[in-house]
Amino acid sequence: MTRPEILERIRAILAETFEIDPSRVTPEATLFVDLDLDSIDAIDLVVKLQEWTGRRVPEETLRAVRTVDDVVTMIETHLAEAAAQGPDQGPDQGRDQGQGNGPG
């Protein structure tokens, strides 16, 4: 998936979930200032992104996200990691590895 395709998908998610005019969703747009998202909206967005990619979004990654372009980069990375895992692993395979979120 290309960056423009990821941006279009993010536009669709923001429009559907938060009723944001897609024309406002530009790479430079800040999530909290330009798009008026609040902390609850950010959680909802993370849930949608996790559903889309099938991968958990690490908290340290979230802290660095400020703009729509940051979200595009994050998704691009997640999709590349999923592709690198190969078709034999489902989206849930290994998503908690190294995150300290489970027994062991």
KAJO-V263597 format. One record per residue. N is the residue number from 1. RES is the residue in one small letter. BURIAL is # if it has 24 or more other ideal C-beta (glycine too) atoms within 12 Angstrom, else .. Layout:
n & res & burial
N & RES & BURIAL
N & RES & BURIAL
//
This chain:
n & res & burial
1 & m & .
2 & t & .
3 & r & .
4 & p & .
5 & e & .
6 & i & #
7 & l & #
8 & e & .
9 & r & #
10 & i & #
11 & r & #
12 & a & .
13 & i & #
14 & l & #
15 & a & .
16 & e & .
17 & t & #
18 & f & #
19 & e & .
20 & i & #
21 & d & .
22 & p & .
23 & s & .
24 & r & .
25 & v & #
26 & t & .
27 & p & .
28 & e & .
29 & a & #
30 & t & .
31 & l & #
32 & f & .
33 & v & .
34 & d & .
35 & l & #
36 & d & .
37 & l & #
38 & d & .
39 & s & .
40 & i & .
41 & d & .
42 & a & #
43 & i & .
44 & d & .
45 & l & #
46 & v & #
47 & v & .
48 & k & #
49 & l & #
50 & q & #
51 & e & .
52 & w & #
53 & t & #
54 & g & .
55 & r & #
56 & r & #
57 & v & #
58 & p & .
59 & e & .
60 & e & .
61 & t & #
62 & l & .
63 & r & .
64 & a & .
65 & v & #
66 & r & .
67 & t & #
68 & v & #
69 & d & #
70 & d & #
71 & v & #
72 & v & #
73 & t & .
74 & m & #
75 & i & #
76 & e & #
77 & t & #
78 & h & #
79 & l & #
80 & a & .
81 & e & #
82 & a & #
83 & a & .
84 & a & .
85 & q & .
86 & g & .
87 & p & .
88 & d & .
89 & q & .
90 & g & .
91 & p & .
92 & d & .
93 & q & .
94 & g & .
95 & r & .
96 & d & .
97 & q & .
98 & g & .
99 & q & .
100 & g & .
101 & n & .
102 & g & .
103 & p & .
104 & g & .
//
